[in-house]
Amino acid sequence: MRFATLLLLTLLSSWLLPGCTSSQSGQPTSGQSNKPTSIGYDGKTYQLLRYGKPYFIEGAGGIMYYDRLKAAGGNSIRIWDDIDAGQLLDEAHRLGLTVMFGLWVEREIEGFDYDDQAAVDRQYERIRKTVLKYRNHPALLLWCVGNEWAQNADNFKVYDEVNRLAKLVHDLDPDHPVSTAISPDSKRAIWLVAQRCPAVDVLSVNAYALTSQLSEFFSEGGWKGPYIISEYGAQAYWETTTTPWSAPIEPSSDQKADFVRRFYPAYIGSRPANCLGAYLFYWGTKQEESHTWFSVFDDKGRETPLVGLMQELWSGRSPANQAPSIRGLLIDGQPTTHQSFAIRSFLTGSRKTGDGLHRGQVMATDAEGDSLTYLWEIKPRALRTADYIGTPRPALEGLFVTSNQSAVSFRLPTQPGAYRLFVNVYDTHNHVATGNFSFEITGKPASVDQ
């Protein structure tokens, strides 16, 4: 009778925790110790195991600069699809890094129809081939089926399909756990994943400022398993205050680093129960709202203050040389983050300067006293079109009297619309600090050329 009861409890445990191959003691079984990646559970909390040893993810998402992530003390990278996956996996393995491998799942919000069974089956076959191709790569840490596919999804079939894909991955590769990534701002999405995706081992959340509410969201959404913070970093553009013309106000690179400095120890570095680790976003350069918002590097590979900060947080070592610091940006002598200008006020000359010019000044310092250089640019604000997430908009020409000093004079564009004035501050050690000022031009289009 006792044996039958134990057998029943074991079967129930396996049924309740699909895909999690852990012993109740939390110690790896012989099978777990041989697996590249598994999930341990001690009856209270989950942990990630790499060949049977605890492994906490201290990583970043991106497709370049892996050597610098390694040097900073990071141990893992996240990729979102299989583009150049072989090369990225090989590079990660060469450096001793692991990879959270994204299997791209099409999204209803972008027009994919989960009632189109032929399209669904083509996606299934594509993912099947990808898993077969890379399942034995030594850098592989775990799979992530989809990214934010639940956003505004009204067809519940997508949840069932994500579960079917997770089952497929388990069948093809029992040696690596399966996750899926969603935005945690919808408790409905968390609940639906918990109810309809039992084959998912780990819930990944692109959390940003919502990380402080995860315990509440998980409780109300019914998720009791392990989780990964699959994206965090500076406050995102949907989380900051906006201008009267609805442009989000972008923090400076110092403000972004200060936010992460407060955020990381509380919600990641403290290693909360069931948290398997986190990935900083974005380890590289990415256009999204602006070309600087999420970028941890600029387009020449120069490091923002976040790189040095992550080295401190991951390794406990301060960088030998720190990035410059921007402590303020003045427009016409006033500290401001945004301003609206009417066309008439500057076609007839600026009341402040009398010459039609405005003044910009960045208050920048360098901890080591390195000499600093400057680049100022004005760009139209990216819209929710191809330039919003994709290729950065080019800078407008002919607006600056000077653009390479800490204080500059500039003309405003002559066409109505929303713009940003950007400033980059460089030191002599491959670092960059960034800041910008959001402004709009109102009124009828001018008859003069820009």
C-alpha positions in Angstrom: 0.0 0.0 0.0 2.8 2.4 0.9 4.6 1.6 -2.4 1.4 2.3 -4.3 0.9 5.6 -2.6 4.4 6.7 -3.4 4.0 5.7 -7.0 0.8 7.7 -7.2 2.4 10.8 -5.7 5.3 10.5 -8.2 2.9 10.2 -11.1 0.9 13.2 -9.8 4.1 15.2 -9.4 5.2 14.4 -13.0 1.7 15.4 -14.3 1.6 18.7 -12.4 5.2 19.7 -13.4 5.4 18.9 -17.1 8.9 19.0 -18.5 10.6 19.6 -15.2 12.9 16.7 -14.5 13.8 17.3 -10.9 14.0 15.3 -7.7 12.0 16.4 -4.6 15.2 16.9 -2.7 16.4 19.5 -5.1 19.6 17.5 -5.8 20.2 16.4 -9.4 19.4 12.8 -10.1 21.9 10.9 -12.2 19.9 11.7 -15.3 19.9 15.4 -14.5 23.6 15.6 -13.7 24.3 14.3 -17.3 21.9 16.7 -19.0 23.2 20.0 -20.4 20.3 21.9 -18.8 17.6 20.9 -16.4 15.4 22.4 -13.7 15.8 21.5 -10.0 13.1 21.8 -7.4 13.6 21.4 -3.6 9.9 21.5 -2.7 10.0 25.3 -2.2 11.9 26.9 -5.2 13.2 26.1 -8.6 16.7 26.6 -9.9 18.4 26.1 -13.3 21.0 23.3 -13.5 23.8 23.1 -16.0 25.2 19.6 -16.0 23.7 19.2 -12.6 25.2 22.4 -11.1 23.3 25.5 -10.2 23.4 28.1 -13.0 22.0 31.6 -12.6 21.6 33.5 -15.9 23.5 36.8 -15.9 23.0 37.6 -19.6 22.0 40.0 -22.3 20.0 39.9 -25.5 21.8 40.7 -28.7 23.9 39.4 -31.7 27.2 41.1 -31.2 30.0 42.1 -28.8 29.9 38.7 -27.0 33.6 39.1 -26.1 32.7 42.2 -24.2 29.8 40.5 -22.4 32.2 37.8 -21.3 34.8 40.4 -20.1 32.1 42.1 -18.1 31.3 38.9 -16.3 28.1 37.9 -18.2 27.5 34.2 -18.9 24.6 33.9 -21.4 23.0 35.6 -24.4 19.5 35.6 -25.8 18.7 35.4 -29.5 15.1 35.7 -30.9 15.3 33.5 -34.0 17.6 31.3 -36.1 19.1 34.0 -38.3 22.9 33.4 -38.2 22.3 31.0 -35.3 25.1 28.7 -36.1 27.7 31.5 -36.1 26.3 33.0 -32.9 26.2 29.6 -31.1 29.8 28.9 -32.1 31.0 32.3 -31.0 29.2 31.9 -27.6 30.7 28.5 -27.1 34.2 29.8 -27.9 33.8 32.3 -25.1 32.2 29.9 -22.7 28.7 31.5 -22.9 25.4 29.8 -23.2 22.4 30.7 -25.4 18.7 31.1 -24.8 17.6 30.2 -28.4 14.4 31.9 -29.6 12.1 29.9 -31.9 10.2 32.7 -33.7 6.4 32.3 -33.4 4.3 34.5 -35.7 2.0 37.1 -34.0 -1.6 37.8 -34.6 -1.0 41.5 -34.0 1.2 41.5 -37.2 -1.5 39.7 -39.2 -0.8 36.0 -38.8 -4.0 33.9 -38.8 -4.1 30.9 -36.4 -7.2 29.7 -38.2 -5.0 29.2 -41.3 -3.9 25.6 -40.7 -1.6 25.5 -43.6 0.3 28.5 -42.4 0.3 27.1 -38.8 1.7 23.8 -40.1 4.5 25.6 -42.1 5.5 27.3 -38.9 5.5 24.0 -37.1 7.7 22.4 -39.7 10.1 25.4 -39.7 10.6 25.1 -36.0 11.0 21.3 -36.2 13.9 21.7 -38.6 15.5 24.4 -36.5 15.4 22.2 -33.3 16.8 19.2 -35.1 19.6 21.3 -36.5 20.8 22.9 -33.3 19.6 20.6 -30.4 23.1 19.2 -29.8 25.1 22.4 -29.9 27.2 22.7 -26.7 26.3 26.4 -26.1 22.5 25.8 -26.1 21.0 26.5 -22.7 17.3 26.4 -23.3 14.7 27.1 -26.0 12.2 30.0 -26.0 9.1 29.4 -28.1 8.0 32.8 -29.3 8.4 36.4 -28.1 5.4 38.5 -27.1 3.1 36.5 -29.3 0.2 36.9 -26.8 0.1 40.6 -27.2 -3.4 41.6 -28.3 -4.1 38.0 -29.3 -7.8 37.3 -29.5 -7.6 33.9 -31.0 -6.9 31.4 -28.2 -5.6 28.9 -30.8 -2.2 30.7 -30.5 -1.9 29.4 -26.9 -2.7 25.9 -28.0 -0.2 26.1 -30.8 2.6 27.4 -28.5 1.9 24.4 -26.3 2.0 22.1 -29.3 5.3 23.6 -30.3 6.7 23.2 -26.8 5.7 19.6 -26.8 7.4 19.2 -30.2 10.6 20.7 -28.8 10.5 18.3 -25.8 10.0 15.3 -28.0 12.9 16.3 -30.2 15.2 17.5 -27.5 14.6 16.2 -23.9 17.9 17.7 -22.7 17.0 21.4 -22.7 14.0 23.1 -21.0 11.4 25.0 -23.0 10.3 28.6 -22.2 8.1 31.2 -23.9 8.3 35.0 -23.6 5.4 37.3 -23.0 4.9 40.8 -21.6 3.6 40.5 -18.1 1.4 43.5 -18.3 -1.5 41.2 -19.0 -2.5 38.9 -16.1 -4.9 37.4 -18.7 -1.9 36.3 -20.8 -0.1 34.8 -17.7 -3.3 32.9 -16.8 -3.8 31.6 -20.3 -0.2 30.4 -20.5 -0.6 28.7 -17.1 -3.8 27.0 -18.2 -3.3 26.2 -21.8 0.5 25.7 -22.1 1.4 22.9 -19.7 4.4 21.9 -21.8 6.1 25.2 -21.1 8.7 24.7 -18.3 9.8 28.3 -17.7 7.8 31.5 -18.2 10.0 34.3 -19.6 8.8 37.9 -19.1 9.9 41.1 -20.8 9.3 43.0 -17.6 11.2 46.3 -17.5 9.6 48.5 -14.8 6.8 46.0 -14.2 9.3 43.6 -12.6 8.4 45.0 -9.2 4.9 43.7 -9.7 5.8 40.2 -11.0 4.9 38.4 -7.7 1.5 39.9 -7.8 1.0 39.1 -11.5 2.2 35.5 -11.1 -0.1 35.0 -8.1 -3.2 36.5 -9.9 -2.3 34.8 -13.1 -1.7 31.4 -11.5 1.9 30.9 -12.6 3.7 28.9 -9.8 6.7 27.7 -11.8 10.2 29.1 -12.5 10.6 32.3 -14.5 13.2 34.3 -16.4 13.3 38.1 -16.8 13.9 37.9 -20.5 14.2 41.6 -21.0 15.0 44.4 -18.6 17.1 47.6 -18.8 16.3 51.3 -18.9 12.7 52.4 -18.5 11.0 51.6 -21.7 9.4 54.3 -23.9 5.9 53.1 -23.0 6.8 53.6 -19.3 8.1 57.1 -19.2 6.3 60.4 -19.2 5.4 61.9 -22.5 5.3 65.4 -24.1 2.0 67.1 -24.9 2.5 65.7 -28.5 2.8 62.2 -27.1 6.5 61.7 -27.6 8.0 59.7 -24.7 10.8 61.5 -22.9 14.0 59.5 -23.2 16.3 59.3 -20.1 20.0 60.2 -20.6 22.5 57.4 -20.5 23.3 58.3 -16.9 19.6 58.1 -15.9 19.3 54.7 -17.6 22.3 53.4 -15.7 21.0 54.8 -12.4 17.7 53.1 -13.0 19.4 49.7 -13.6 21.7 50.3 -10.6 18.6 50.5 -8.3 16.6 47.9 -10.2 19.1 45.0 -10.5 20.0 44.3 -6.8 16.3 44.3 -5.8 14.8 42.1 -8.4 17.7 40.1 -10.0 20.9 40.2 -7.9 19.0 39.2 -4.8 18.0 36.0 -6.7 14.3 35.9 -5.8 12.6 32.5 -5.4 11.9 30.8 -8.7 13.9 33.3 -10.7 16.4 31.6 -13.0 18.1 34.8 -14.1 17.7 37.7 -16.5 18.8 39.1 -19.9 19.6 42.9 -20.3 18.1 44.5 -23.4 19.8 45.4 -25.8 23.5 44.3 -26.1 24.2 46.2 -29.2 22.6 49.0 -31.2 18.9 49.0 -31.9 16.5 51.5 -33.4 13.3 51.5 -31.4 11.6 54.9 -30.7 15.2 56.2 -31.1 18.6 54.8 -32.0 19.8 55.3 -28.4 16.9 54.3 -26.2 17.8 50.6 -25.7 21.3 50.6 -27.2 24.0 49.5 -24.8 26.6 50.4 -27.6 26.6 53.0 -30.3 26.9 52.1 -34.0 30.8 52.2 -33.8 30.8 49.8 -30.8 31.5 52.5 -28.2 30.2 51.5 -24.7 27.5 53.4 -22.9 27.7 53.6 -19.0 25.5 50.5 -18.8 28.5 48.2 -19.9 30.6 49.3 -17.0 27.7 49.1 -14.6 26.9 45.5 -15.7 30.5 44.6 -15.1 30.1 45.9 -11.5 26.8 44.0 -11.0 27.9 40.7 -12.6 31.5 40.5 -11.5 31.9 42.9 -8.6 34.7 44.6 -10.5 34.7 48.3 -11.4 35.8 49.1 -14.9 39.3 50.4 -15.3 38.0 53.5 -17.2 34.4 54.8 -16.9 32.2 56.3 -19.6 31.6 60.1 -19.5 28.7 61.3 -17.5 25.9 63.6 -18.7 24.4 65.5 -15.8 22.3 68.1 -17.7 21.2 69.4 -21.0 20.4 73.1 -21.4 18.4 74.6 -24.3 18.7 78.4 -24.5 20.2 78.3 -21.0 17.3 76.4 -19.4 17.3 72.8 -18.3 14.4 71.2 -20.1 13.4 67.8 -21.6 11.0 69.1 -24.3 9.6 72.2 -25.9 7.1 73.3 -28.5 8.1 76.0 -31.1 5.8 77.9 -33.4 7.0 78.5 -37.0 6.5 82.2 -36.8 8.7 82.6 -33.8 11.8 81.5 -35.5 11.2 82.6 -39.1 11.3 86.2 -37.9 14.2 85.6 -35.6 14.6 84.3 -32.1 13.6 86.7 -29.3 16.3 85.1 -27.1 19.2 85.4 -29.5 18.1 87.8 -32.2 19.8 85.8 -34.9 17.3 82.9 -35.4 19.6 80.5 -33.6 19.0 78.4 -30.5 21.7 77.3 -28.1 22.3 73.8 -26.8 24.8 73.0 -24.0 25.6 69.6 -22.5 26.9 69.4 -18.9 29.3 66.5 -19.2 32.2 65.3 -17.0 34.6 62.3 -17.0 35.7 60.6 -13.9 39.3 60.1 -15.1 39.6 63.5 -16.6 39.7 62.2 -20.2 39.4 64.8 -23.0 35.8 64.8 -24.4 34.5 65.3 -27.9 30.9 65.9 -28.9 28.4 65.1 -31.7 25.0 66.9 -32.0 22.3 65.8 -34.4 18.7 66.6 -35.1 16.4 63.9 -36.4 12.7 63.7 -37.1 11.0 61.6 -34.4 10.6 58.0 -35.6 7.0 57.0 -36.3 5.3 53.7 -36.0 6.4 52.7 -39.5 9.4 51.1 -41.0 11.7 53.7 -39.4 10.3 53.1 -35.9 11.9 49.7 -35.4 14.5 49.2 -38.1 16.9 51.6 -39.7 17.5 54.9 -37.8 16.3 58.0 -39.5 19.2 60.1 -41.0 20.1 63.3 -39.3 19.0 66.6 -40.9 21.7 68.6 -42.5 22.6 72.3 -42.4 21.0 73.1 -39.0 24.2 73.5 -36.9 26.6 76.4 -36.9 28.9 74.1 -34.9 28.1 70.5 -33.9 31.3 69.2 -32.2 31.5 71.3 -29.0 29.9 71.1 -25.6 27.9 74.2 -26.5 26.4 74.7 -30.0 24.2 77.0 -32.0 21.5 75.5 -34.2 18.5 76.4 -36.3 15.2 74.6 -36.0 13.7 72.6 -38.9 11.3 74.6 -41.0 8.7 71.9 -41.4 6.0 71.1 -38.7 6.4 67.9 -36.9 8.1 66.1 -34.0 11.9 66.0 -33.7 14.7 65.1 -31.3 18.0 66.9 -30.7 20.6 64.3 -29.8 24.0 64.7 -28.2 26.8 62.1 -27.9 29.8 62.7 -25.6 32.9 60.6 -26.3 36.0 60.0 -24.2 39.3 58.5 -25.5 38.6 55.0 -24.2 35.8 53.9 -26.6 33.0 55.1 -24.4 29.9 57.2 -25.2 27.3 59.0 -23.1 24.0 60.0 -24.7 21.2 62.5 -24.2 18.4 64.1 -26.2 15.8 66.9 -26.2 12.4 66.3 -27.7 10.7 69.2 -29.5 7.9 69.9 -31.9 7.3 72.5 -34.7 3.8 73.8 -35.0 2.1 75.9 -37.6 1.8 75.9 -41.4 4.7 74.6 -43.5 7.3 77.2 -44.2 7.9 78.4 -47.7 11.7 78.3 -47.2 13.8 75.1 -47.7 15.3 73.2 -44.7 
